[in-house]
Amino acid sequence: MDETRVVRVAGHDLGAYLRRLGVREPGPPGVVALRRLHAAHVEIVAYEAIDIQLGQLTSIDPGDSVRRIARSGRGGYCYHLNGAFSVLLRALGYDVRWHRAGVQNRSDSCPPGVAIANHLAVTVHGLVTSDCPSGVWLVDAGLGDGLHEPLPLHEGSYVQGPFRYQIRRSAAEPGGWRFEHDPRGGFTGMDFADRAATLADFLPRHRFLSRSPQSSFVRTCIVQRRDASGSDILAGCVLRRLAAAPSQDRTLDTQADWFAVLADIFGLHLTDLDTAARNALWTRVRRAHESWRRK
């Protein structure tokens, strides 16, 4: 399926989306093509919530998220990333479904359950292989330092780069599934429901994550990018690389260094922010870092 056909079918500027991913010819729907698209997405489109640091409530309508990624050069968090990626995959002929999900963070003593809907999980159906007899795949471009490529929705252990994952039936959600992250990862795991979800299921939590003082996105500026050998994580002013070798933290002490890292490592040039917004962003990030360091 060529790029022009994709744009005409979807009604969105998916040609620009594919160009940003560096995938000019995605090919017919299949596991190989899906892996290629997924890897390109997580390597190029950063997981970020910078708008929340600026006090802005963004749209998570999938069409708006497509335009955000394709035209502004921005990333987003799960609602943006998986919402937009779903639009692209459907336009390419994949059978895509959304699911309410609950991410268990390292600070959570137990899984929060899917009712919280703090994550939009995605599955792709109809791609039967020897290691995926059900034909159902977990596709997730919005888990930060999580998946590099799709995983068969089949109980087992899977290795991607330096990380080992587990897929099993969920103990927190009857009939649902559990993705267990590597112990070194940024979160413990993610449970998701089997039944399909809609955009309305995620709007209340999106408002909470964007506005509440209890939201991790409000408290800390987090930017992440996954690649085949590990992941890069910027938490406030601290840059970390998770890979096979032991991680080493680097503290970014100047505004110039901080924005340079955003551009060079995460592909976030933030050309949509004027000087005042960039200064305000750095001031907020630096103050939060100093507060964290004093604790």
N, C-alpha and C positions, 0 to 999 in steps of 0.2 A: 504494500500500500504506500503510494508516494505521499509526499508532504502536502501537495495541493489537495488531494483527496481527503486527507485528515482534517484540514482546515474547513472544507466545505461541509463535511459530515457533522462535525462537532459544533459549529457555530462559534467557536472561540479561536483565538490566534495561536493554534497549536503548532503552526510552522515555526514561530518564534520560540516556542517552548522546546521543540525538538532541537532547534539550533543551539539553544542554551545548553542542552544536555550533550551536544556534540554528536547527535544521532540523526544523520540526514535521511537514512533509509532504515526504518525500524524493522521491516520484514513482516511476514505474516505472524499471527498469534501462535506462540509456542513457548516452551520452557526456556530455550536458548535465548530467544528474543526478550522474554520477560526478565531473565537474569541480567541481560545487557542493559536494559532500560533502568532496572532497579539500581544496579551498581553505579551507573552514570548519575542517577538522581542523587543518591546519598553522597557521592564524591564531589558533586558540583554545587548542589543547592543546600545551603547551610541550615541547620536547625538553630533558630534564633527567635527571640521575643523582644527585640530592641524597641519596638513601638510601645510596649508596655512600660519600659523604663522612661519613656517620654510622656507617659500619661494618656496614651492614645488607645481607643478601643477599635480594633481592626475588624473588618468583615471576614467571616469564615465561609461565606457563600463560595462554592467551588469555582464558579466563573470568575469571581473577584480574585480568588487565590491563583488561578491560572494567569490572569493579567499581572498580578504581583510578581510572580516568578518569571514570566516570559518577558515582561517589559521593563520592570523596575530593577531587575537584578537582585531582588531580595530573596530571602528564604521564608521561614516561618516555623511554627511548631506544629504538632500533629494534625490539628484541624485544617491548617493551611496546606501542609505538605501532602498528607494522604488524600485530602479532598481534591486538590489539583491533580495529583497523580492518577486518581480514579477517573477523572474526566479524560485524561490522555489515554489511559488504558481502554476505556470503553470506546473511544473514538477509533482505536486501533483494532477493535473487535473482540476484546476480552470480556468475559463474564465476571463482573466485579460486584462485590457486596460489602456494605458497611456493617460494623458491629460496635455496640457499646462495650467499652473496656475500662478496666481500672488498673492503673500502674501502681505497683507497690514500691515505694521509695525505700532507701536504706534506713530511714528514720521510722518507718512503719513497722510495728511489731507483727502485723498480720495483713493479708491482702485486704484492700478496702472494698472489694467487690465491684461489679460492673455498673451498679446503679449510680455510682459517683460520676461515671462517664467522663473521667479526666483524660481519656484517650480515645481516639477514633481508630479502631482496628479495621484492617481490610483483608478480605480473602478473594482469591481468583479461582474460578471453578472451570472444570472441563479439560484440564491438562494432565492426562493420565500418563504416568511413567512407571518404570519398574520400582522406583523408590517412593512413588506416590500413587498407589493404586486407586485411591479415592478421587484423584484428579483435583484436589483442593490444596491451595498453597497459601501460606501466610505471607502477605506482601505488606511491608511496613517501611516507608521512607521517613517516618516521623518519630522514630525511637531514639534519636540522638546518637549515642554510641552503640546502638543495637545492631540490627541486621545490615549486612552488606549486600546480600542477595536473598531472594525469597527462600522460605523453608517449606518442605512438604508438611501439610497438616496431618502428621502421622507421629504417633508416640515414638520417641527415640532421642538420642544424643547427636548433636550436630556441631561440627567445627568450622568456623569461618575465621581465617587468619589466626590471631592469638587467642580467640575467645571460643569457649565451649558452651553451647546452649542445650537446653532440654525442652522438649515439647511433650506435654502430657495432658490428660483430662484435668479439668479444674476442680479443686476441692471447694472453691468459693462460689462457683456458679454451676448449678446442675445443668448438665448437657453442654457446658462450655469447655473452653480450652485454656491452658496455662503455658505461657512462654517464660522459661526460667533463664535469666541472664547469667553470664559468667560472674563469678564472685568479685572480679575486679571492676565490673561495670558500674555505671552511674546509678543504677536502680536494681532492685531485687528481681522483679518479674512483672508480668502483665497477664491478667485474666480477661477473657472476652466471651461474650455471649454467643450462642449459636445463631439466634434469631437476627434478622436484618434490622438495621437502624436507619433513621433519617436525620437530616440536618437539625431538626427541632430537638432531638435527643441531646445535642451537645451545646446548645446556646446558653443554658443557665450556667454550666461550668465554665464556659468561655468567659462569661462576664465575671465570674468569681476569680478566675485566674488572671484576668486583666486588671481587676480593681481592688481585690481584698488585700489588706496588709498581711494576711496569712499566706498569700500566694508566693510560691518560690520564685515565680517570674517577676513579682513586684520587689521582692527582697534582694534578688541577685540577678545580675545580667549574665545569662548563660548562652554561650555559642558553642556548637559542636559540629563536627564533620567527620564522617566515616570513610575509610578507604580499605583496600584489600588487606593491608598489614596492620591496621589498628585504627585509632581515632585521635583527633585533636579536640581538646576541650579548653575553652576560655571561661573561667568562672570569676567574674569581677575583673581583677587585674592579674590573675594567676593563670598562666598558660601551662597546659600539661599535655604530654603525648603518651597515650596508652598503647603499647605495642609489646612485642615479645621481650624486649629488653626492659629493665627496670625504669619506671618513669622518673623524670626529673622536672621539677617545677621551675618556671621562670616568671618572676614578678615584673610586670610592665609598669615602670615608674613615671613615664611621661605620656602626654596626650598623643604626641607624634608616634611613639612606638606602639601605643594601643591601637590606633587607627591603621597603622601599617600592618599589624598582625591581622586585623579584620580583613584587610584587602588581600594580603599576600597568602595567608593560610586558609582563610574561610571564603574568599571570593566576594566579600562584602565591601564594595567601594562606597556605599551609602551616598550616592550622588543625588538622592532625593532629599537629603538633609542639608539645610543651609548652615552657615557658620554658627548662628545662634543656637540652633538645635544640636549641632555637634559639640559645642562648648557645654551646653546644658547636660548632654548625655555623659560626657567625660566627668563633669563635676559630680553628678550623681553616683557614677560608678566608683570614682575615687573615694568619695565620702563613705560609701558602703564598705569599701575595702579597708579603710582606716578604722571604721567601727568594728569590723570583723577581727582585725589584727589586735585591737585592744582587749578583746575578750580572753 
